[in-house]
Amino acid sequence: MLPIVLYVLGAALLLGAGLAALTGLFVAFVPQLLLAGLLVVVGLAIERWRYKPLIDTGPDPAWTDTGERFVDPSSGRLTAVYFDPRDGARHYVVAPRR
């Protein structure tokens, strides 16, 4: 829910910068609105690309178990890390408790 609100906020800032530039009103605020809007939208895009969600289902048979295990701080669940040799991606799968 929060990312959606932040995307709307970023879009509103960018829209405000565009309207200010087109209408000539509040032109002094265009750089600040543009920079803030871009910062929010690009930051969210990087966050979604960089931090992958946990996978509840079992791993793909082609993935290799790296042996890494950690407790995910946001969910508190034990997480196993798998490597996909086809594209080099790392996948985070909920590990069964032993």
C-alpha positions in Angstrom: 0.0 0.0 0.0 2.8 2.4 0.9 4.6 2.1 -2.5 1.3 2.9 -4.3 0.9 6.1 -2.2 4.5 7.1 -2.8 4.2 6.5 -6.6 1.1 8.7 -6.5 3.0 11.4 -4.6 5.9 11.2 -7.0 3.5 11.5 -10.0 1.8 14.4 -8.4 5.1 16.2 -7.8 6.1 15.6 -11.5 2.7 16.7 -12.7 2.9 19.9 -10.5 6.3 20.6 -12.0 4.9 20.2 -15.5 1.9 22.4 -14.8 4.1 25.0 -13.2 6.4 25.1 -16.2 3.5 25.2 -18.7 1.4 27.8 -17.0 4.2 30.0 -15.7 2.8 30.0 -12.2 5.2 29.1 -9.4 8.0 28.7 -11.9 10.5 29.1 -9.0 9.3 25.7 -7.6 9.8 23.7 -10.9 13.3 22.5 -10.0 12.3 21.4 -6.5 9.1 19.7 -7.7 10.9 18.0 -10.5 13.8 16.8 -8.4 11.6 15.6 -5.6 9.2 13.7 -8.0 12.1 12.1 -9.8 13.8 11.1 -6.5 10.6 9.4 -5.2 9.8 7.6 -8.5 13.3 6.5 -9.3 14.0 5.5 -5.7 10.9 3.3 -5.6 11.8 1.7 -9.0 15.3 0.9 -7.7 13.9 -0.5 -4.5 11.5 -2.8 -6.3 14.3 -4.0 -8.6 16.9 -4.5 -5.9 14.9 -6.0 -3.1 13.0 -9.1 -4.2 10.1 -10.6 -2.3 10.2 -13.9 -0.6 8.9 -16.9 -2.5 6.6 -19.2 -0.6 6.6 -22.1 -3.0 9.5 -24.5 -3.4 12.5 -23.5 -5.5 12.8 -24.2 -9.2 14.8 -27.5 -9.8 17.3 -25.6 -11.9 18.3 -23.3 -9.1 21.3 -24.1 -7.0 21.2 -23.9 -3.2 23.9 -21.5 -2.0 23.7 -22.7 1.6 23.0 -19.2 2.8 20.2 -19.0 5.5 19.0 -16.0 7.4 16.0 -14.7 9.2 14.2 -12.1 7.1 14.0 -9.0 9.3 10.6 -7.8 7.8 8.8 -11.1 8.1 10.8 -13.0 10.7 10.9 -16.1 8.5 13.9 -18.3 7.9 15.0 -17.7 4.3 17.1 -19.8 2.0 19.1 -18.3 -0.9 19.2 -20.0 -4.3 21.2 -19.1 -7.4 19.8 -19.4 -10.9 22.7 -20.2 -13.3 20.6 -19.4 -16.4 20.4 -15.7 -15.7 22.6 -15.2 -12.6 19.7 -14.1 -10.4 19.4 -14.8 -6.7 16.1 -16.0 -5.3 14.9 -15.9 -1.7 12.7 -18.8 -0.7 11.1 -19.4 2.6 13.0 -22.3 4.2 11.2 -24.9 6.3 12.1 -24.8 10.0 14.2 -27.8 11.1 
